[in-house]
Amino acid sequence: MAWLGGGSRKNPISVLIHGVPHRVEISDRDNVTVDLTFGGGIGGLTSAVALKHCSSIEIDLYEQATHITEIGAGITVWPRTWEVLKSLGLEQDLLALLPEGHSDEPKLAFEYRLSDRKEGFTFHKVYARGGALCFHRQEILAALLKHVPESCRIHLSHRLSRYSEETDNVKLWFENGKEATCDLLVAADGIRSVVRDSSTSIASKGLFYTGSQCFRGLIPKEKLEKLYPDHRALYSPINYCGKNQHIIVYPISGGKIINVVAFFTRLEEEGRQWEGPGINSATTEDALGQFSGWEDEVVQLLGCIETPTRWAIQDLYPLQTYASRRVALVGTENFPFIIIMAITYIITGEKGAGAGQAIEDGYILGQLFLNRKSEKWEHVLQAYNFVRQPFVNMIKNMTRIQGLHYELNSPGLDDVTNVGQELSPEQISLLRSGLTENRSWWEADAEEELRRAIEVVRTEN
């Protein structure tokens, strides 16, 4: 039996989370060793950090890249996910990145402007406990790495090519010729998950093109401030809305960088298969041309992006389950890599939902293993699936609805067909209500999900 990282095993159990797999060995009270293989992205690292207080755990982390990194730029952390990060011990590391600190007082989460016209205007503001906490993805990753158990051994350049779920273990094959065997596979290998797409137990319908694309870019605050010292995006998270297009903007890295994601959608193309690369280089002129006619502050913002990239937004059909007997999905496997459209942007989007749900996935799964006593490991995976599958699919649906609001395609706006078209007071009211109603989950407590999952494990049902 091939084994990476060494270590004795006794009745091992393995879990793979893909993207960067870790292997963890847990010696339980009943002398059963649990071998967990995690991914090195946000979901996988969160699982490892959640297990840091279990001294009997050894972790081997396998990363497909030559170094641990994250694509994308901004992450918006809402109150629910902030409480998880605090529970993981990351609060002080992340507070150091927030120029104004953090409190539980209601603060501005997003300002919404109708901007597909020369005279744009703010039509709604949404507040949340603590407001929108905005970070660079690398900052979250660095904080997680700082708290990964010292016993964790990191193996780079290990891309999973295939796996086999056997009766008593899971066998892993990597593109570099290495092999490994584990007991539970917790896969965190991204939207193009090898684990998800090749599993016979986790029936996936695959990916589809949403009809949306986006320009992404980062602007140094000094540059924007020098050119436009009164620009509202210097200090506040903004969502510029328009027909079939919207732009999400917020400061990250302690306010030193402005994160910009500008979406444009053709609803008639939703459901097609995307052909070609998902990410391409673009020019400032490309972005400006796509948003021609929009209000001046949008033009100013896009004009400051020197090297934008253009992304095709693909989505993952909802999964009926995130776990089989020896395999579980964490993070972007069960939540789309990026979604928007009439849909929404997930990886650096307004909700911060993709990264946030990856963090919650990893936290709950890690805590379930940490709280496991004599219960069988199969029950741990099924308890995880019991609480996370319905919740994440609910968030997927809610974010799609939000995207429809952003791009003036939601119910009640059927007669809004042109860029710059005036909206009636009733339609503005509908937008305000819709943008507010889907946000109750921000304030909900992920610990309640964890308590329910632990109860499910203990019932062994």
C-alpha positions as CSV (number, residue, x, y, z in Angstrom):
1,M,0.0,0.0,0.0
2,A,1.6,3.3,-1.1
3,W,1.8,5.9,1.7
4,L,3.0,9.5,1.5
5,G,4.5,11.2,4.5
6,G,5.1,8.0,6.5
7,G,3.6,7.3,9.9
8,S,2.2,4.1,11.2
9,R,-1.4,3.3,10.6
10,K,-3.9,1.3,12.5
11,N,-7.4,0.8,11.1
12,P,-6.9,4.0,9.1
13,I,-9.6,6.3,7.8
14,S,-8.8,8.9,5.1
15,V,-10.4,12.1,4.0
16,L,-9.4,14.1,0.9
17,I,-10.1,17.7,0.5
18,H,-8.8,18.7,-2.9
19,G,-6.8,21.6,-4.3
20,V,-4.2,21.0,-1.6
21,P,-4.7,17.7,0.1
22,H,-3.6,17.2,3.7
23,R,-3.4,13.8,5.2
24,V,-4.3,13.6,8.8
25,E,-3.9,10.7,11.2
26,I,-6.1,10.8,14.3
27,S,-5.6,8.3,17.1
28,D,-9.0,8.1,18.8
29,R,-9.8,6.8,22.2
30,D,-10.6,3.5,20.7
31,N,-7.1,3.4,19.1
32,V,-8.6,3.9,15.6
33,T,-6.3,6.0,13.4
34,V,-8.2,8.4,11.1
35,D,-6.2,9.4,8.0
36,L,-7.5,12.6,6.6
37,T,-6.3,14.1,3.3
38,F,-7.1,17.8,3.0
39,G,-6.7,20.4,0.2
40,G,-4.4,23.4,0.7
41,G,-7.0,26.0,-0.3
42,I,-9.2,27.9,2.1
43,G,-11.5,25.0,2.8
44,G,-8.8,22.4,3.3
45,L,-6.7,24.7,5.5
46,T,-9.7,25.6,7.6
47,S,-10.3,21.9,8.3
48,A,-6.7,21.4,9.4
49,V,-6.9,24.5,11.6
50,A,-10.1,23.2,13.2
51,L,-8.2,20.1,14.2
52,K,-5.1,21.9,15.6
53,H,-6.1,21.2,19.3
54,C,-6.1,17.4,18.7
55,S,-2.5,16.5,19.6
56,S,-2.9,13.0,18.2
57,I,-3.4,14.3,14.6
58,E,-0.6,14.4,12.0
59,I,-1.3,16.1,8.7
60,D,0.3,15.8,5.3
61,L,-0.9,18.5,2.9
62,Y,-0.5,18.0,-0.8
63,E,-0.7,21.1,-3.0
64,Q,-1.0,20.8,-6.8
65,A,0.9,24.1,-7.4
66,T,4.5,24.8,-6.7
67,H,3.4,27.1,-3.8
68,I,0.2,27.6,-1.8
69,T,-1.8,30.4,-3.2
70,E,-5.3,31.5,-4.1
71,I,-6.7,32.9,-7.4
72,G,-8.9,35.9,-7.1
73,A,-8.5,38.9,-4.9
74,G,-11.2,40.1,-2.5
75,I,-13.2,38.3,0.1
76,T,-16.1,39.8,2.0
77,V,-16.5,38.3,5.4
78,W,-20.0,38.6,6.9
79,P,-20.9,38.2,10.6
80,R,-21.6,34.5,10.4
81,T,-18.2,33.6,8.9
82,W,-16.4,36.1,11.1
83,E,-17.6,34.2,14.2
84,V,-16.2,31.0,12.7
85,L,-12.8,32.7,12.0
86,K,-12.8,33.9,15.6
87,S,-13.5,30.4,16.9
88,L,-10.5,29.2,14.8
89,G,-8.3,31.7,16.6
90,L,-7.7,34.0,13.6
91,E,-9.4,37.2,15.1
92,Q,-6.2,39.1,16.1
93,D,-4.4,38.2,12.8
94,L,-7.3,39.6,10.8
95,L,-8.1,42.6,13.0
96,A,-4.6,43.8,12.3
97,L,-5.7,44.1,8.6
98,L,-8.7,46.3,9.4
99,P,-7.8,49.9,9.6
100,E,-10.9,50.8,11.7
101,G,-10.9,47.6,13.7
102,H,-14.2,45.8,14.3
103,S,-17.3,46.1,16.5
104,D,-20.7,44.5,16.6
105,E,-22.4,47.8,15.9
106,P,-24.4,48.0,12.6
107,K,-22.3,49.4,9.8
108,L,-22.7,49.9,6.1
109,A,-22.4,46.6,4.3
110,F,-23.1,47.8,0.7
111,E,-24.3,50.9,-1.0
112,Y,-26.4,50.3,-4.2
113,R,-26.4,52.8,-7.0
114,L,-28.3,52.8,-10.3
115,S,-25.4,53.6,-12.5
116,D,-26.2,52.7,-16.2
117,R,-26.8,56.4,-16.9
118,K,-24.9,59.6,-16.8
119,E,-26.7,60.8,-13.6
120,G,-26.4,57.8,-11.3
121,F,-27.9,57.8,-7.9
122,T,-27.9,55.7,-4.7
123,F,-31.2,53.9,-4.2
124,H,-30.5,51.6,-1.2
125,K,-28.0,51.0,1.6
126,V,-27.7,47.7,3.5
127,Y,-26.2,47.5,7.0
128,A,-24.9,44.5,8.9
129,R,-23.4,43.8,12.3
130,G,-19.8,44.9,12.0
131,G,-20.4,45.8,8.4
132,A,-18.6,44.2,5.5
133,L,-15.1,42.9,6.5
134,C,-13.0,42.9,3.3
135,F,-9.7,41.1,2.9
136,H,-7.4,39.9,0.1
137,R,-7.7,36.1,-0.3
138,Q,-4.0,35.8,0.3
139,E,-4.4,37.4,3.7
140,I,-7.0,34.9,4.7
141,L,-4.8,32.1,3.4
142,A,-1.7,33.5,5.3
143,A,-3.7,33.7,8.5
144,L,-4.9,30.1,8.2
145,L,-1.3,28.9,7.4
146,K,-0.1,30.5,10.5
147,H,-2.5,28.4,12.6
148,V,-2.0,25.1,10.8
149,P,-0.8,22.5,13.3
150,E,3.0,22.2,13.5
151,S,2.7,18.5,12.7
152,C,1.4,19.4,9.3
153,R,3.8,18.4,6.5
154,I,3.3,20.2,3.2
155,H,4.0,18.5,-0.2
156,L,3.9,20.8,-3.2
157,S,3.4,19.9,-6.9
158,H,1.0,17.1,-6.1
159,R,-2.0,17.3,-8.5
160,L,-4.5,14.5,-8.1
161,S,-5.1,12.7,-11.4
162,R,-7.5,10.0,-10.2
163,Y,-8.7,8.1,-7.2
164,S,-10.5,4.9,-6.4
165,E,-13.0,4.4,-3.5
166,E,-12.5,0.9,-2.3
167,T,-14.3,-1.2,0.3
168,D,-11.7,-0.5,3.0
169,N,-9.8,2.6,1.8
170,V,-9.4,5.2,-0.9
171,K,-6.4,5.1,-3.3
172,L,-5.0,8.3,-4.7
173,W,-2.8,8.8,-7.8
174,F,-1.0,12.0,-8.5
175,E,0.3,13.4,-11.8
176,N,3.9,13.3,-10.5
177,G,3.7,9.5,-10.3
178,K,3.2,9.4,-6.5
179,E,0.5,7.3,-4.9
180,A,-1.2,7.3,-1.6
181,T,-3.9,5.4,0.3
182,C,-6.2,6.9,2.8
183,D,-9.4,6.1,4.6
184,L,-11.6,9.1,3.9
185,L,-11.2,11.5,1.1
186,V,-12.3,15.1,1.7
187,A,-12.0,16.8,-1.7
188,A,-11.3,20.5,-2.0
189,D,-10.1,20.5,-5.6
190,G,-12.1,23.4,-7.0
191,I,-14.9,23.9,-9.5
192,R,-13.2,21.4,-11.9
193,S,-12.9,18.8,-9.2
194,V,-11.4,15.5,-10.2
195,V,-13.0,13.9,-7.2
196,R,-16.5,15.2,-7.8
197,D,-16.6,14.6,-11.5
198,S,-15.3,11.0,-11.3
199,S,-17.4,9.9,-8.3
200,T,-20.1,7.4,-9.0
201,S,-21.7,8.1,-5.6
202,I,-21.8,11.9,-5.8
203,A,-23.8,12.4,-9.0
204,S,-22.7,15.6,-10.6
205,K,-24.2,17.1,-13.7
206,G,-21.1,19.1,-14.2
207,L,-20.7,22.8,-15.1
208,F,-22.6,25.2,-17.3
209,Y,-21.9,28.7,-18.6
210,T,-24.1,31.3,-16.9
211,G,-24.1,33.7,-19.7
212,S,-22.0,36.1,-17.6
213,Q,-18.4,37.3,-17.9
214,C,-16.5,39.8,-15.8
215,F,-13.5,42.1,-15.8
216,R,-11.4,41.9,-12.7
217,G,-8.8,44.3,-11.5
218,L,-7.0,45.9,-8.5
219,I,-6.4,49.6,-8.1
220,P,-3.9,51.1,-5.7
221,K,-5.8,53.4,-3.4
222,E,-3.1,56.1,-3.9
223,K,-3.7,56.1,-7.6
224,L,-7.5,56.5,-7.3
225,E,-7.2,59.0,-4.5
226,K,-4.7,61.2,-6.4
227,L,-6.9,61.3,-9.5
228,Y,-10.3,61.4,-7.8
229,P,-9.9,62.3,-4.1
230,D,-13.6,62.3,-3.5
231,H,-14.4,59.0,-5.1
232,R,-16.8,57.0,-2.9
233,A,-15.1,53.7,-3.6
234,L,-12.1,54.8,-1.7
235,Y,-13.8,54.0,1.6
236,S,-17.0,52.1,1.0
237,P,-18.2,48.9,-0.6
238,I,-20.3,49.8,-3.6
239,N,-22.5,47.8,-6.0
240,Y,-23.1,49.8,-9.2
241,C,-26.3,48.3,-10.8
242,G,-27.5,48.5,-14.4
243,K,-29.4,46.5,-17.0
244,N,-27.6,43.2,-17.6
245,Q,-24.5,44.5,-15.9
246,H,-23.2,45.4,-12.4
247,I,-19.9,46.3,-10.7
248,I,-18.9,45.2,-7.2
249,V,-16.2,47.4,-5.6
250,Y,-14.6,47.4,-2.1
251,P,-11.3,48.2,-0.4
252,I,-9.1,45.4,0.7
253,S,-5.7,45.0,2.4
254,G,-6.3,47.6,5.0
255,G,-7.8,49.9,2.5
256,K,-4.6,50.1,0.4
257,I,-6.2,48.4,-2.6
258,I,-9.6,48.8,-4.3
259,N,-11.0,45.5,-5.6
260,V,-13.1,45.8,-8.7
261,V,-15.2,43.1,-10.4
262,A,-17.4,44.3,-13.4
263,F,-20.0,41.9,-14.8
264,F,-21.9,41.8,-18.0
265,T,-24.5,39.2,-18.9
266,R,-26.3,37.7,-21.9
267,L,-29.2,35.7,-20.3
268,E,-29.9,33.9,-23.5
269,E,-26.5,32.2,-23.3
270,E,-27.2,30.6,-19.9
271,G,-26.9,26.9,-19.9
272,R,-24.4,26.6,-22.8
273,Q,-21.0,24.9,-22.5
274,W,-18.2,27.4,-22.4
275,E,-15.5,26.8,-25.1
276,G,-12.0,28.0,-24.6
277,P,-10.0,29.3,-21.6
278,G,-12.0,30.6,-18.6
279,I,-9.6,33.5,-17.9
280,N,-8.1,35.8,-20.6
281,S,-6.1,39.0,-20.6
282,A,-8.0,42.2,-21.4
283,T,-7.4,45.9,-21.7
284,T,-8.7,49.0,-19.9
285,E,-10.4,50.0,-23.2
286,D,-12.3,46.6,-23.3
287,A,-13.8,47.3,-19.9
288,L,-14.6,50.9,-20.6
289,G,-16.3,50.0,-23.9
290,Q,-18.5,47.4,-22.2
291,F,-19.7,50.0,-19.7
292,S,-20.0,52.9,-22.1
293,G,-22.7,55.4,-21.0
294,W,-22.4,54.6,-17.3
295,E,-22.0,57.4,-14.7
296,D,-18.7,59.2,-14.4
297,E,-17.5,57.5,-11.2
298,V,-17.8,54.1,-12.9
299,V,-15.8,55.3,-15.9
300,Q,-13.2,56.8,-13.5
301,L,-12.9,53.5,-11.6
302,L,-12.5,51.3,-14.7
303,G,-10.1,53.7,-16.3
304,C,-7.7,53.2,-13.3
305,I,-7.4,49.4,-13.9
306,E,-4.2,48.9,-15.9
307,T,-4.2,45.2,-16.5
308,P,-7.7,43.7,-16.2
309,T,-8.5,40.1,-16.7
310,R,-11.7,38.7,-18.3
311,W,-13.4,35.7,-16.7
312,A,-16.1,33.5,-18.1
313,I,-18.5,32.7,-15.2
314,Q,-19.4,29.1,-15.0
315,D,-21.6,27.5,-12.4
316,L,-22.0,24.0,-10.9
317,Y,-25.4,22.3,-11.0
318,P,-26.6,21.7,-7.4
319,L,-25.5,18.4,-5.9
320,Q,-27.9,16.1,-4.1
321,T,-25.1,15.0,-1.7
322,Y,-21.7,16.1,-0.7
323,A,-20.6,12.8,0.8
324,S,-20.4,9.1,0.0
325,R,-19.1,6.4,2.4
326,R,-15.5,7.5,2.2
327,V,-15.5,10.7,0.2
328,A,-16.7,14.2,1.2
329,L,-16.6,17.5,-0.7
330,V,-15.6,20.8,0.9
331,G,-15.5,24.4,-0.3
332,T,-15.7,25.1,-4.0
333,E,-16.5,21.6,-5.0
334,N,-20.1,21.9,-3.7
335,F,-20.3,25.7,-4.1
336,P,-19.7,27.2,-7.5
337,F,-16.2,28.6,-8.1
338,I,-17.7,31.8,-9.3
339,I,-21.3,32.6,-10.0
340,I,-23.1,35.6,-11.1
341,M,-25.0,36.5,-14.0
342,A,-28.5,36.7,-13.2
343,I,-26.8,34.9,-10.7
344,T,-24.1,36.4,-8.7
345,Y,-20.4,36.6,-8.2
346,I,-19.1,34.2,-5.6
347,I,-15.3,34.2,-5.3
348,T,-14.9,37.9,-4.8
349,G,-18.5,38.9,-5.1
350,E,-20.8,40.9,-2.9
351,K,-21.7,38.0,-0.7
352,G,-18.3,36.6,-0.2
353,A,-20.3,33.3,-0.3
354,G,-17.9,30.9,-2.0
355,A,-14.9,31.5,0.4
356,G,-17.3,32.0,3.3
357,Q,-18.9,28.6,2.7
358,A,-15.6,26.9,2.2
359,I,-14.5,28.2,5.6
360,E,-17.7,27.0,7.2
361,D,-17.5,23.6,5.4
362,G,-13.9,23.1,6.7
363,Y,-14.8,24.3,10.2
364,I,-17.8,22.1,10.7
365,L,-16.1,19.0,9.2
366,G,-13.0,19.6,11.3
367,Q,-15.1,20.1,14.5
368,L,-17.1,17.0,13.8
369,F,-13.9,14.9,13.7
370,L,-12.6,16.6,16.8
371,N,-15.8,15.9,18.7
372,R,-16.0,12.3,17.4
373,K,-15.8,9.8,20.2
374,S,-16.6,6.1,19.5
375,E,-19.0,7.0,16.6
376,K,-18.1,5.6,13.2
377,W,-16.4,7.9,10.8
378,E,-19.1,7.2,8.2
379,H,-21.6,9.0,10.5
380,V,-19.3,12.0,10.6
381,L,-19.5,12.4,6.8
382,Q,-23.2,11.9,6.7
383,A,-23.8,14.4,9.6
384,Y,-21.7,16.9,7.7
385,N,-23.7,16.3,4.5
386,F,-27.0,16.5,6.5
387,V,-26.4,20.1,7.5
388,R,-24.2,21.5,4.8
389,Q,-25.8,20.3,1.6
390,P,-29.2,22.0,2.1
391,F,-27.7,25.2,3.5
392,V,-25.2,25.7,0.7
393,N,-27.7,24.9,-2.0
394,M,-30.0,27.5,-0.3
395,I,-27.2,30.1,-0.5
396,K,-26.6,29.2,-4.2
397,N,-30.3,29.9,-4.9
398,M,-30.3,33.1,-2.9
399,T,-27.2,34.5,-4.6
400,R,-28.7,33.8,-8.0
401,I,-31.7,35.8,-7.0
402,Q,-29.5,38.6,-5.8
403,G,-27.8,38.7,-9.1
404,L,-31.1,39.1,-10.9
405,H,-31.8,42.2,-8.7
406,Y,-28.3,43.7,-9.4
407,E,-28.9,43.5,-13.2
408,L,-32.6,44.6,-13.1
409,N,-33.9,41.2,-14.2
410,S,-35.9,40.2,-11.2
411,P,-39.7,39.8,-11.0
412,G,-41.5,43.2,-11.4
413,L,-38.9,44.6,-13.7
414,D,-40.0,42.7,-16.8
415,D,-40.5,46.0,-18.7
416,V,-37.0,47.3,-18.0
417,T,-35.3,46.3,-21.2
418,N,-32.9,49.2,-22.0
419,V,-29.7,50.6,-20.5
420,G,-30.5,53.8,-18.6
421,Q,-34.2,53.2,-18.6
422,E,-36.1,55.0,-15.8
423,L,-37.5,52.8,-13.0
424,S,-40.8,53.7,-11.3
425,P,-41.0,54.3,-7.5
426,E,-42.7,50.9,-7.2
427,Q,-39.9,49.1,-9.0
428,I,-37.2,50.9,-6.9
429,S,-39.1,49.7,-3.8
430,L,-39.2,46.1,-5.1
431,L,-35.4,46.3,-5.6
432,R,-34.8,47.5,-2.1
433,S,-37.0,44.8,-0.6
434,G,-35.3,42.1,-2.6
435,L,-31.8,43.2,-1.8
436,T,-32.7,43.2,1.9
437,E,-34.8,40.0,2.2
438,N,-32.1,37.5,1.2
439,R,-29.6,38.6,3.9
440,S,-30.9,37.0,7.1
441,W,-28.3,34.2,6.8
442,W,-25.5,36.8,7.4
443,E,-26.5,37.1,11.1
444,A,-27.3,33.4,11.6
445,D,-25.0,31.2,13.8
446,A,-23.0,28.5,12.1
447,E,-22.5,26.9,15.6
448,E,-26.2,25.9,15.5
449,E,-25.4,23.9,12.3
450,L,-22.5,22.3,14.1
451,R,-24.6,21.4,17.2
452,R,-27.2,19.8,14.9
453,A,-24.5,17.9,13.1
454,I,-22.9,16.6,16.3
455,E,-26.4,15.5,17.4
456,V,-26.8,13.6,14.2
457,V,-23.4,11.9,14.7
458,R,-24.3,10.9,18.2
459,T,-27.6,9.3,17.2
460,E,-25.6,7.1,14.6
461,N,-28.6,7.5,12.3
